[in-house]
Amino acid sequence: MNKPQHPQPSRRLLIFQETRNPHNTAEVLYLPVNKLGLPICGDGPDLPSILELPLRILKVFTDIFNQPKYKGWAVLSAGRYHDTSEEGKFYAVILEQSVVPGQQGSGQGTMDLGTVTP
């Protein structure tokens, strides 16, 4: 007898660049490099827990991913991202669609990855 196959939840990789606010150089901004994220097939890249990030970055990502546009998505992991072709500090974040208890259907969230401002 065949077991029912459960589709893997949708995962996306988002990259953020740390930069100074041009209007207030004391303020640091985290701007999305790829606003819609990249779809991930399989396990995806191996990143540490988001809890291993410095507290200031953890706070910014918490503010970003608590926005309504990320409803139905959970942060799986996050960490520094090294891109030799670009200068600056980058961070990678892996999001996964979460299933909300009592929700019918596939558990798809509302991921409108337009402008991200912390």
C-alpha positions, 0 to 999 in steps of 0.5 A: 500500500502506498503512503500518501506523499506530503508535499514539502513546504515552500522555502525561500532564500532572502538576502539582505545587505547591511548599509548606512541610512543616507539621511542619518549615517548613525542608522543602519538599514537592512535592505533586501537584495532579492525582494521575492526571495529565491525558491529552494528545492531540497534542504537548501543551504546550511545556515546557523540558527537565527539565534546565533546572530548578534542581538541588534540584527536579531531585533531587526529581523524580528521586526521585519518578519513580524510584518503582515506580509510574512504571515504564514512564513517562518524563519528557519535559519539565518546567518552571514552571507559572503559574496566575493563579487560585492562589497559590504555585509550580507545576511541570508535568511531561509523562510518556510511556509508554515501551516496554521492550525485550523487553516484549510488547503495547502497552508500558503501564506501571503508573501508579498515581498515588496519593500522591506523596511525595519 
